[in-house]
């Protein structure tokens, strides 16, 4: 059995950053629990549907990033940013 975490091109960094997630005309708070320049894993409420493309607003950076939803479980989702995350995410 293969473990995808061992095959990532870029190491993700564990964190706990509150963000706002925008999916269609809906927005709700959630937490980024790991982060890399290419994407992140977010902890989300079970009852919140996600469109295939979302925006993640990082308030401390004052900007948002568009991302594809790569996978979804009951309480988490894996997102791949359309553009690499700004270098400032290392400060989060």
C-alpha positions as protocol buffer text, in pm:
chain_id: "A"
residue {
  index: 1
  type: UNK
  ca { x: 0 y: 0 z: 0 }
}
residue {
  index: 2
  type: UNK
  ca { x: 142 y: 336 z: -104 }
}
residue {
  index: 3
  type: UNK
  ca { x: 139 y: 641 z: 120 }
}
residue {
  index: 4
  type: UNK
  ca { x: 85 y: 959 z: -87 }
}
residue {
  index: 5
  type: UNK
  ca { x: 240 y: 1176 z: 182 }
}
residue {
  index: 6
  type: UNK
  ca { x: 576 y: 1014 z: 108 }
}
residue {
  index: 7
  type: UNK
  ca { x: 546 y: 1101 z: -262 }
}
residue {
  index: 8
  type: UNK
  ca { x: 473 y: 1473 z: -242 }
}
residue {
  index: 9
  type: UNK
  ca { x: 699 y: 1698 z: -444 }
}
residue {
  index: 10
  type: UNK
  ca { x: 691 y: 1969 z: -180 }
}
residue {
  index: 11
  type: UNK
  ca { x: 681 y: 1921 z: 196 }
}
residue {
  index: 12
  type: UNK
  ca { x: 376 y: 2064 z: 366 }
}
residue {
  index: 13
  type: UNK
  ca { x: 419 y: 2250 z: 692 }
}
residue {
  index: 14
  type: UNK
  ca { x: 180 y: 2191 z: 980 }
}
residue {
  index: 15
  type: UNK
  ca { x: 3 y: 2505 z: 1095 }
}
residue {
  index: 16
  type: UNK
  ca { x: -326 y: 2631 z: 1232 }
}
residue {
  index: 17
  type: UNK
  ca { x: -436 y: 2943 z: 1044 }
}
residue {
  index: 18
  type: UNK
  ca { x: -791 y: 3076 z: 1043 }
}
residue {
  index: 19
  type: UNK
  ca { x: -906 y: 3166 z: 692 }
}
residue {
  index: 20
  type: UNK
  ca { x: -1230 y: 3233 z: 509 }
}
residue {
  index: 21
  type: UNK
  ca { x: -1326 y: 2987 z: 238 }
}
residue {
  index: 22
  type: UNK
  ca { x: -1542 y: 3110 z: -50 }
}
residue {
  index: 23
  type: UNK
  ca { x: -1733 y: 2852 z: -250 }
}
residue {
  index: 24
  type: UNK
  ca { x: -1974 y: 2992 z: -506 }
}
residue {
  index: 25
  type: UNK
  ca { x: -2181 y: 3257 z: -328 }
}
residue {
  index: 26
  type: UNK
  ca { x: -2112 y: 3105 z: 15 }
}
residue {
  index: 27
  type: UNK
  ca { x: -1835 y: 3198 z: 259 }
}
residue {
  index: 28
  type: UNK
  ca { x: -1747 y: 3042 z: 591 }
}
residue {
  index: 29
  type: UNK
  ca { x: -1456 y: 3034 z: 838 }
}
residue {
  index: 30
  type: UNK
  ca { x: -1226 y: 2735 z: 846 }
}
residue {
  index: 31
  type: UNK
  ca { x: -867 y: 2647 z: 941 }
}
residue {
  index: 32
  type: UNK
  ca { x: -566 y: 2564 z: 727 }
}
residue {
  index: 33
  type: UNK
  ca { x: -394 y: 2274 z: 905 }
}
residue {
  index: 34
  type: UNK
  ca { x: -102 y: 2226 z: 667 }
}
residue {
  index: 35
  type: UNK
  ca { x: 40 y: 2444 z: 395 }
}
residue {
  index: 36
  type: UNK
  ca { x: 283 y: 2437 z: 105 }
}
residue {
  index: 37
  type: UNK
  ca { x: 349 y: 2675 z: -185 }
}
residue {
  index: 38
  type: UNK
  ca { x: 129 y: 2452 z: -405 }
}
residue {
  index: 39
  type: UNK
  ca { x: -168 y: 2392 z: -176 }
}
residue {
  index: 40
  type: UNK
  ca { x: -311 y: 2328 z: 167 }
}
residue {
  index: 41
  type: UNK
  ca { x: -534 y: 2105 z: 373 }
}
residue {
  index: 42
  type: UNK
  ca { x: -828 y: 2277 z: 539 }
}
residue {
  index: 43
  type: UNK
  ca { x: -1051 y: 2164 z: 823 }
}
residue {
  index: 44
  type: UNK
  ca { x: -1408 y: 2245 z: 725 }
}
residue {
  index: 45
  type: UNK
  ca { x: -1754 y: 2201 z: 876 }
}
residue {
  index: 46
  type: UNK
  ca { x: -1924 y: 1876 z: 771 }
}
residue {
  index: 47
  type: UNK
  ca { x: -2234 y: 2047 z: 638 }
}
residue {
  index: 48
  type: UNK
  ca { x: -2058 y: 2288 z: 400 }
}
residue {
  index: 49
  type: UNK
  ca { x: -2064 y: 2190 z: 32 }
}
residue {
  index: 50
  type: UNK
  ca { x: -1764 y: 2287 z: -181 }
}
residue {
  index: 51
  type: UNK
  ca { x: -1757 y: 2382 z: -546 }
}
residue {
  index: 52
  type: UNK
  ca { x: -1472 y: 2234 z: -754 }
}
residue {
  index: 53
  type: UNK
  ca { x: -1295 y: 2574 z: -740 }
}
residue {
  index: 54
  type: UNK
  ca { x: -1279 y: 2783 z: -421 }
}
residue {
  index: 55
  type: UNK
  ca { x: -1103 y: 3094 z: -290 }
}
residue {
  index: 56
  type: UNK
  ca { x: -908 y: 3096 z: 36 }
}
residue {
  index: 57
  type: UNK
  ca { x: -876 y: 3436 z: 205 }
}
residue {
  index: 58
  type: UNK
  ca { x: -569 y: 3468 z: 427 }
}
residue {
  index: 59
  type: UNK
  ca { x: -656 y: 3773 z: 642 }
}
residue {
  index: 60
  type: UNK
  ca { x: -302 y: 3813 z: 776 }
}
residue {
  index: 61
  type: UNK
  ca { x: -174 y: 3838 z: 419 }
}
residue {
  index: 62
  type: UNK
  ca { x: -458 y: 4058 z: 301 }
}
residue {
  index: 63
  type: UNK
  ca { x: -518 y: 3846 z: -9 }
}
residue {
  index: 64
  type: UNK
  ca { x: -694 y: 3539 z: -131 }
}
residue {
  index: 65
  type: UNK
  ca { x: -584 y: 3248 z: -348 }
}
residue {
  index: 66
  type: UNK
  ca { x: -795 y: 3053 z: -593 }
}
residue {
  index: 67
  type: UNK
  ca { x: -768 y: 2675 z: -557 }
}
residue {
  index: 68
  type: UNK
  ca { x: -901 y: 2348 z: -697 }
}
residue {
  index: 69
  type: UNK
  ca { x: -1058 y: 2103 z: -452 }
}
residue {
  index: 70
  type: UNK
  ca { x: -848 y: 1790 z: -509 }
}
residue {
  index: 71
  type: UNK
  ca { x: -1013 y: 1571 z: -246 }
}
residue {
  index: 72
  type: UNK
  ca { x: -1276 y: 1598 z: 28 }
}
residue {
  index: 73
  type: UNK
  ca { x: -1357 y: 1400 z: 343 }
}
residue {
  index: 74
  type: UNK
  ca { x: -1621 y: 1474 z: 605 }
}
residue {
  index: 75
  type: UNK
  ca { x: -1407 y: 1727 z: 789 }
}
residue {
  index: 76
  type: UNK
  ca { x: -1112 y: 1814 z: 560 }
}
residue {
  index: 77
  type: UNK
  ca { x: -1035 y: 1906 z: 202 }
}
residue {
  index: 78
  type: UNK
  ca { x: -714 y: 1914 z: 1 }
}
residue {
  index: 79
  type: UNK
  ca { x: -670 y: 2226 z: -212 }
}
residue {
  index: 80
  type: UNK
  ca { x: -424 y: 2297 z: -495 }
}
residue {
  index: 81
  type: UNK
  ca { x: -357 y: 2666 z: -555 }
}
residue {
  index: 82
  type: UNK
  ca { x: -390 y: 2794 z: -911 }
}
residue {
  index: 83
  type: UNK
  ca { x: -80 y: 3004 z: -854 }
}
residue {
  index: 84
  type: UNK
  ca { x: 187 y: 2921 z: -599 }
}
residue {
  index: 85
  type: UNK
  ca { x: 125 y: 3063 z: -255 }
}
residue {
  index: 86
  type: UNK
  ca { x: 310 y: 3388 z: -190 }
}
residue {
  index: 87
  type: UNK
  ca { x: 635 y: 3364 z: 1 }
}
residue {
  index: 88
  type: UNK
  ca { x: 462 y: 3540 z: 289 }
}
residue {
  index: 89
  type: UNK
  ca { x: 275 y: 3219 z: 373 }
}
residue {
  index: 90
  type: UNK
  ca { x: 599 y: 3102 z: 535 }
}
residue {
  index: 91
  type: UNK
  ca { x: 529 y: 3364 z: 803 }
}
residue {
  index: 92
  type: UNK
  ca { x: 187 y: 3222 z: 894 }
}
